[in-house]
């Protein structure tokens, strides 16, 4: 099973620092982290997306998602994808 957390930050300029701090605190559970947003330089988008490939205990993944969803303008979802062997 592959576990991912998908995060959408709707108020990126306001919430990005808080989200980044939270992800750093939970960093030992994050194998891969990819951040996406449209625009560059003076034309940055207010909406950003983050894809996290998770490792470790699923209960902790669910706790991270719960905490991210408590932030205004942030939506997070845990996605489990089965792997065929």
C-alpha positions as CSV (number, residue, x, y, z in Angstrom):
1,X,0.0,0.0,0.0
2,X,1.3,3.5,-0.9
3,X,0.1,6.3,1.3
4,X,-0.2,9.9,0.1
5,X,-1.5,13.1,1.6
6,X,-2.8,15.6,-0.8
7,X,-3.0,19.2,0.5
8,X,-4.6,22.2,-1.1
9,X,-3.7,25.6,0.4
10,X,-6.4,28.1,-0.7
11,X,-4.8,31.1,1.0
12,X,-1.2,30.4,0.3
13,X,0.3,33.7,1.2
14,X,-1.4,33.7,4.6
15,X,-1.1,30.0,5.5
16,X,2.1,28.8,3.7
17,X,4.4,29.5,6.7
18,X,2.1,27.6,9.1
19,X,1.8,24.7,6.7
20,X,5.5,24.5,6.1
21,X,6.2,24.5,9.9
22,X,3.7,21.7,10.4
23,X,5.2,19.6,7.6
24,X,8.7,20.1,9.1
25,X,7.4,18.9,12.5
26,X,6.0,15.8,10.8
27,X,9.0,15.4,8.5
28,X,10.1,11.9,9.6
29,X,6.8,10.5,8.2
30,X,7.3,12.3,4.8
31,X,9.4,10.4,2.2
32,X,8.7,12.7,-0.7
33,X,7.2,16.2,-0.8
34,X,6.2,18.1,-3.9
35,X,4.8,21.6,-3.9
36,X,3.0,23.1,-6.8
37,X,1.5,26.5,-7.5
38,X,0.8,28.6,-10.6
39,X,2.6,31.8,-11.3
40,X,6.0,33.1,-10.6
41,X,7.7,36.2,-9.2
42,X,5.1,39.0,-8.8
43,X,2.3,36.9,-10.2
44,X,2.1,34.0,-7.6
45,X,-1.2,32.2,-7.2
46,X,-3.1,32.2,-3.9
47,X,-3.7,28.5,-4.4
48,X,-1.0,25.9,-3.9
49,X,-1.0,22.1,-3.9
50,X,1.3,19.7,-2.0
51,X,1.7,16.0,-2.6
52,X,3.3,14.0,0.2
53,X,4.4,10.4,0.0
54,X,4.1,9.1,3.5
55,X,5.9,6.4,5.5
56,X,5.3,4.9,8.9
57,X,2.1,4.5,10.9
58,X,-1.2,5.3,9.1
59,X,-2.7,6.6,12.4
60,X,-0.1,9.3,12.4
61,X,-0.9,10.1,8.7
62,X,-4.5,10.5,9.7
63,X,-3.5,12.8,12.6
64,X,-1.5,15.0,10.3
65,X,-4.4,15.3,7.9
66,X,-6.8,16.2,10.8
67,X,-4.4,18.9,12.0
68,X,-3.9,20.4,8.5
69,X,-7.7,20.5,8.0
70,X,-8.0,22.6,11.2
71,X,-6.1,25.5,9.4
72,X,-8.3,28.0,7.7
73,X,-8.1,27.7,3.9
74,X,-6.3,24.3,4.0
75,X,-7.8,21.1,2.8
76,X,-6.0,17.8,3.2
77,X,-6.9,14.2,2.3
78,X,-5.2,10.8,2.9
79,X,-5.1,8.6,-0.2
80,X,-4.1,5.0,0.0
81,X,-3.3,3.2,-3.2
82,X,-2.9,-0.6,-3.2
83,X,0.2,-2.1,-4.8
84,X,-0.1,-5.3,-6.7
85,X,2.6,-7.8,-5.9
